[in-house]
Amino acid sequence: MKVTKEMSIHDIVNKYPQTIDVFMKHGMGCLGCAAARFENLAQGAMAHGIDADKLVEDLNKNLKD
Protein backbone atom coordinates (compact mmCIF):
# COMPACT_ATOMS: atom_id res chain seq x y z
CA MET A 1 0.00 0.00 0.00
CA LYS A 2 1.14 3.50 -0.77
CA VAL A 3 1.20 6.42 1.63
CA THR A 4 -1.29 9.11 0.62
CA LYS A 5 -1.98 12.66 1.81
CA GLU A 6 -5.33 11.50 3.20
CA MET A 7 -3.79 9.00 5.64
CA SER A 8 -3.32 10.01 9.26
CA ILE A 9 0.25 10.61 10.38
CA HIS A 10 -0.34 8.25 13.29
CA ASP A 11 -1.48 5.43 11.00
CA ILE A 12 1.48 5.91 8.66
CA VAL A 13 4.02 5.73 11.49
CA ASN A 14 2.31 2.75 13.10
CA LYS A 15 2.11 0.80 9.85
CA TYR A 16 5.49 1.90 8.48
CA PRO A 17 7.83 2.76 11.39
CA GLN A 18 10.70 3.11 8.91
CA THR A 19 9.09 6.39 7.77
CA ILE A 20 9.98 8.16 11.03
CA ASP A 21 13.36 9.24 9.65
CA VAL A 22 11.67 10.73 6.58
CA PHE A 23 9.26 12.74 8.74
CA MET A 24 12.21 13.98 10.83
CA LYS A 25 14.20 15.02 7.74
CA HIS A 26 11.22 17.07 6.61
CA GLY A 27 10.99 18.82 9.99
CA MET A 28 8.03 16.92 11.38
CA GLY A 29 9.41 15.81 14.73
CA CYS A 30 6.08 15.91 16.51
CA LEU A 31 4.97 12.42 15.53
CA GLY A 32 3.85 11.64 19.06
CA CYS A 33 1.78 14.80 19.50
CA ALA A 34 -1.99 14.65 19.83
CA ALA A 35 -2.53 16.28 16.44
CA ALA A 36 -0.72 13.38 14.72
CA ARG A 37 -3.59 11.12 15.77
CA PHE A 38 -6.30 13.06 13.96
CA GLU A 39 -4.51 15.15 11.32
CA ASN A 40 -4.00 13.66 7.92
CA LEU A 41 -0.64 13.99 6.22
CA ALA A 42 -1.69 16.99 4.12
CA GLN A 43 -2.94 18.89 7.20
CA GLY A 44 0.21 18.14 9.19
CA ALA A 45 2.46 19.17 6.32
CA MET A 46 0.55 22.41 5.84
CA ALA A 47 0.80 23.21 9.56
CA HIS A 48 4.58 22.86 9.30
CA GLY A 49 4.97 24.66 5.97
CA ILE A 50 6.08 21.47 4.24
CA ASP A 51 5.32 20.48 0.64
CA ALA A 52 2.91 17.55 1.14
CA ASP A 53 3.51 16.16 -2.34
CA LYS A 54 7.28 16.01 -1.81
CA LEU A 55 6.77 14.43 1.62
CA VAL A 56 4.48 11.74 0.17
CA GLU A 57 7.01 11.09 -2.60
CA ASP A 58 9.85 10.68 -0.09
CA LEU A 59 7.77 8.49 2.23
CA ASN A 60 6.82 6.13 -0.59
CA LYS A 61 10.40 6.05 -1.88
CA ASN A 62 11.48 5.00 1.62
CA LEU A 63 8.99 2.11 1.53
CA LYS A 64 10.63 0.79 -1.64
CA ASP A 65 14.17 0.90 -0.24
matplotlib code that plots the C-alpha trace (Angstrom):
import matplotlib.pyplot as plt

x = [0.0, 1.1, 1.2, -1.3, -2.0, -5.3, -3.8, -3.3, 0.2, -0.3, -1.5, 1.5, 4.0, 2.3, 2.1, 5.5, 7.8, 10.7, 9.1, 10.0, 13.4, 11.7, 9.3, 12.2, 14.2, 11.2, 11.0, 8.0, 9.4, 6.1, 5.0, 3.8, 1.8, -2.0, -2.5, -0.7, -3.6, -6.3, -4.5, -4.0, -0.6, -1.7, -2.9, 0.2, 2.5, 0.5, 0.8, 4.6, 5.0, 6.1, 5.3, 2.9, 3.5, 7.3, 6.8, 4.5, 7.0, 9.9, 7.8, 6.8, 10.4, 11.5, 9.0, 10.6, 14.2]
y = [0.0, 3.5, 6.4, 9.1, 12.7, 11.5, 9.0, 10.0, 10.6, 8.2, 5.4, 5.9, 5.7, 2.7, 0.8, 1.9, 2.8, 3.1, 6.4, 8.2, 9.2, 10.7, 12.7, 14.0, 15.0, 17.1, 18.8, 16.9, 15.8, 15.9, 12.4, 11.6, 14.8, 14.7, 16.3, 13.4, 11.1, 13.1, 15.1, 13.7, 14.0, 17.0, 18.9, 18.1, 19.2, 22.4, 23.2, 22.9, 24.7, 21.5, 20.5, 17.6, 16.2, 16.0, 14.4, 11.7, 11.1, 10.7, 8.5, 6.1, 6.0, 5.0, 2.1, 0.8, 0.9]
z = [0.0, -0.8, 1.6, 0.6, 1.8, 3.2, 5.6, 9.3, 10.4, 13.3, 11.0, 8.7, 11.5, 13.1, 9.8, 8.5, 11.4, 8.9, 7.8, 11.0, 9.7, 6.6, 8.7, 10.8, 7.7, 6.6, 10.0, 11.4, 14.7, 16.5, 15.5, 19.1, 19.5, 19.8, 16.4, 14.7, 15.8, 14.0, 11.3, 7.9, 6.2, 4.1, 7.2, 9.2, 6.3, 5.8, 9.6, 9.3, 6.0, 4.2, 0.6, 1.1, -2.3, -1.8, 1.6, 0.2, -2.6, -0.1, 2.2, -0.6, -1.9, 1.6, 1.5, -1.6, -0.2]

ax = plt.figure().add_subplot(projection="3d")
ax.plot(x, y, z, "-o")
ax.set_aspect("equal")
plt.show()
